[in-house]
Amino acid sequence: MTGGAVTSAGRWTTIALWLVAATMVYNVVEAVVALWSGAAAESVALVGFGLDSGIEVAAAAVLLWRLWVEARGADAETVERIERRVHRFVGGTFIALAVYVTLQSSWTLWTADAPDESLVGIVLAAASLVIMPLVAFGKLRAARELGSAALRAEAKETLACTYLSFTLLLGLVANAAAGWWWADPVAALLMVPWLVQEGREALRGEDCCDGS
């Protein structure tokens, strides 16, 4: 490996570290605000969004550990072993998120318990809808440069958070403006097949960073 390639890999590892760390910090704030505002408005969707942020924090924390080990100069075999563990963990969080979304959405539709309006929730969902795609695309670029399937999988989970932000925003706005309480759970259910597929691929060790 040439010196330029080593320098490039080190630079992208540092970028990846910062992106994953930023994801953790933002999701901690997001979780606290969502859980607080969700409890105040008795919104299952907002509380669920906060719990999803907790899953994001867990996935980012484990991936941050993997990147830190690599940044400290661990040998290729050690990094590869950690890579497999992280990839399986991220796959597991996809499946957990799919199960949660299914249960939460089904329960909301069954009980027809419309939440109160939440301006804080609307602002939070709108902010996440802007911030999360930028972070996810940065991670995907870093994953391609580093050849990290685990980072790519975690980036896709960040995109899933973007989708949840979108459905949450639609649900909160529709509920506030038209009383369409069912909009959020129906939209959320549409993402479950995608979550399951991505989770299964990650658990099987697929989805290598081939630039596709």
C-alpha positions as CSV (number, residue, x, y, z in Angstrom):
1,M,0.0,0.0,0.0
2,T,1.4,3.4,-1.0
3,G,1.9,6.3,1.4
4,G,-0.8,8.3,-0.3
5,A,-3.3,5.4,0.1
6,V,-2.4,5.1,3.8
7,T,-2.9,8.9,4.2
8,S,-6.2,8.8,2.4
9,A,-7.5,5.8,4.5
10,G,-6.4,7.6,7.7
11,R,-8.2,10.8,6.6
12,W,-11.4,8.9,5.8
13,T,-11.3,7.0,9.1
14,T,-11.1,10.3,10.9
15,I,-14.0,11.7,8.9
16,A,-16.0,8.5,9.7
17,L,-15.2,8.8,13.4
18,W,-16.5,12.4,13.5
19,L,-19.6,11.5,11.5
20,V,-20.5,8.6,13.8
21,A,-19.7,10.6,16.9
22,A,-21.9,13.5,15.6
23,T,-24.7,11.0,15.0
24,M,-24.4,9.8,18.6
25,V,-24.6,13.3,20.1
26,Y,-27.5,14.4,17.9
27,N,-29.5,11.2,18.6
28,V,-29.0,11.6,22.3
29,V,-30.5,15.1,22.1
30,E,-33.2,13.8,19.7
31,A,-34.1,10.9,22.0
32,V,-34.5,13.2,25.0
33,V,-36.6,15.8,23.2
34,A,-38.8,13.2,21.5
35,L,-39.5,11.2,24.6
36,W,-40.2,14.4,26.6
37,S,-42.5,15.9,24.0
38,G,-44.1,12.5,23.2
39,A,-45.0,12.0,26.8
40,A,-46.4,15.5,27.1
41,A,-48.6,15.0,24.0
42,E,-49.3,11.4,24.7
43,S,-48.0,10.6,21.2
44,V,-47.0,7.0,20.6
45,A,-45.3,8.1,17.4
46,L,-43.0,10.6,19.1
47,V,-42.2,8.2,21.9
48,G,-41.4,5.6,19.3
49,F,-39.2,8.1,17.5
50,G,-37.3,8.7,20.7
51,L,-36.8,4.9,21.2
52,D,-35.5,4.6,17.6
53,S,-33.0,7.3,18.4
54,G,-31.8,5.2,21.3
55,I,-31.2,2.3,18.8
56,E,-29.3,4.7,16.6
57,V,-27.1,5.7,19.6
58,A,-26.3,2.0,20.4
59,A,-25.4,1.2,16.7
60,A,-23.2,4.3,16.5
61,A,-21.5,3.6,19.7
62,V,-20.5,0.1,18.6
63,L,-19.4,1.3,15.2
64,L,-17.4,4.1,16.9
65,W,-15.5,1.5,18.8
66,R,-14.6,-0.3,15.5
67,L,-13.4,2.8,13.9
68,W,-11.4,3.8,17.0
69,V,-9.6,0.4,16.9
70,E,-8.7,0.9,13.3
71,A,-7.6,4.5,13.8
72,R,-5.1,3.3,16.5
73,G,-3.4,1.0,14.0
74,A,-4.9,-2.4,14.7
75,D,-3.8,-5.2,12.4
76,A,-6.1,-6.1,9.5
77,E,-7.3,-9.4,11.1
78,T,-8.4,-7.6,14.2
79,V,-10.2,-4.9,12.3
80,E,-11.9,-7.6,10.1
81,R,-13.1,-9.5,13.1
82,I,-14.5,-6.4,14.7
83,E,-16.1,-5.4,11.4
84,R,-18.0,-8.7,11.3
85,R,-19.3,-8.2,14.8
86,V,-20.3,-4.6,14.2
87,H,-22.0,-5.6,11.0
88,R,-24.1,-8.3,12.7
89,F,-25.0,-5.9,15.5
90,V,-26.2,-3.2,13.1
91,G,-28.2,-5.9,11.3
92,G,-29.8,-6.9,14.6
93,T,-30.8,-3.3,15.3
94,F,-32.5,-3.2,11.8
95,I,-34.6,-6.2,12.8
96,A,-35.3,-4.7,16.2
97,L,-36.4,-1.5,14.6
98,A,-38.7,-3.3,12.2
99,V,-40.3,-5.3,15.0
100,Y,-40.8,-2.1,17.0
101,V,-42.3,-0.1,14.1
102,T,-44.7,-3.0,13.4
103,L,-45.9,-3.3,17.0
104,Q,-46.1,0.4,17.5
105,S,-48.0,1.1,14.3
106,S,-50.4,-1.8,14.8
107,W,-51.1,-0.7,18.3
108,T,-51.8,2.9,17.3
109,L,-54.1,1.8,14.5
110,W,-55.9,-0.7,16.8
111,T,-56.5,1.8,19.7
112,A,-57.1,4.8,17.4
113,D,-55.7,7.0,20.2
114,A,-54.9,10.3,18.5
115,P,-52.2,12.3,20.2
116,D,-52.4,15.9,21.1
117,E,-50.7,18.5,18.8
118,S,-47.0,18.9,19.4
119,L,-45.1,21.9,17.9
120,V,-41.9,20.7,19.5
121,G,-42.3,17.3,17.8
122,I,-43.0,19.0,14.4
123,V,-39.8,21.1,14.7
124,L,-37.7,18.1,15.8
125,A,-39.0,16.0,12.9
126,A,-38.3,18.8,10.4
127,A,-34.8,19.3,11.7
128,S,-34.0,15.6,11.6
129,L,-35.3,15.4,8.0
130,V,-32.7,18.0,7.0
131,I,-29.7,16.8,9.1
132,M,-29.9,13.0,8.9
133,P,-29.6,12.7,5.1
134,L,-26.5,14.8,5.1
135,V,-24.9,12.7,7.8
136,A,-25.9,9.5,6.1
137,F,-24.5,10.4,2.7
138,G,-21.3,11.4,4.4
139,K,-21.1,8.0,6.0
140,L,-21.8,6.2,2.7
141,R,-18.9,8.1,1.1
142,A,-16.6,7.2,3.9
143,A,-17.8,3.6,3.8
144,R,-16.9,3.4,0.1
145,E,-13.5,4.9,0.7
146,L,-12.7,2.5,3.6
147,G,-14.4,-0.6,2.2
148,S,-16.5,-0.9,5.4
149,A,-19.7,-2.9,5.1
150,A,-20.5,-2.1,8.8
151,L,-20.3,1.7,8.2
152,R,-22.4,1.4,5.1
153,A,-25.0,-0.6,7.1
154,E,-25.0,2.0,9.9
155,A,-25.4,4.7,7.3
156,K,-28.4,3.0,5.9
157,E,-29.9,2.9,9.4
158,T,-29.4,6.6,9.6
159,L,-31.4,6.9,6.3
160,A,-34.1,4.8,8.0
161,C,-34.2,7.4,10.7
162,T,-34.7,10.0,7.9
163,Y,-37.7,8.0,6.7
164,L,-39.0,7.9,10.2
165,S,-38.5,11.6,10.5
166,F,-40.5,12.1,7.3
167,T,-43.4,9.9,8.4
168,L,-43.4,11.4,11.9
169,L,-43.6,14.9,10.4
170,L,-46.4,13.9,8.1
171,G,-48.3,12.3,10.9
172,L,-47.9,15.2,13.3
173,V,-48.8,17.8,10.7
174,A,-51.7,15.7,9.4
175,N,-53.0,15.2,13.0
176,A,-52.6,18.9,13.8
177,A,-54.1,20.2,10.6
178,A,-56.7,17.6,9.6
179,G,-57.1,15.2,12.5
180,W,-55.6,12.3,10.4
181,W,-54.2,10.4,13.3
182,W,-53.7,7.2,11.2
183,A,-51.2,8.8,8.7
184,D,-48.1,8.2,10.7
185,P,-48.6,4.5,11.6
186,V,-49.7,3.6,8.0
187,A,-46.6,5.3,6.5
188,A,-44.3,3.7,9.1
189,L,-45.6,0.2,8.2
190,L,-44.5,0.8,4.6
191,M,-40.8,0.8,5.7
192,V,-40.9,-2.5,7.5
193,P,-40.0,-4.7,4.4
194,W,-37.0,-2.5,3.7
195,L,-35.8,-2.7,7.3
196,V,-36.1,-6.5,7.3
197,Q,-34.2,-6.9,4.1
198,E,-31.4,-4.6,5.2
199,G,-31.2,-6.4,8.5
200,R,-31.0,-9.8,7.0
201,E,-28.3,-8.8,4.6
202,A,-26.2,-7.3,7.4
203,L,-26.7,-10.4,9.6
204,R,-25.5,-12.6,6.7
205,G,-22.5,-10.4,6.1
206,E,-23.8,-9.2,2.7
207,D,-23.9,-5.6,1.3
208,C,-20.1,-5.1,0.9
209,C,-19.0,-1.7,0.0
210,D,-18.7,-2.1,-3.8
211,G,-19.8,1.5,-4.5
212,S,-23.3,0.4,-5.6
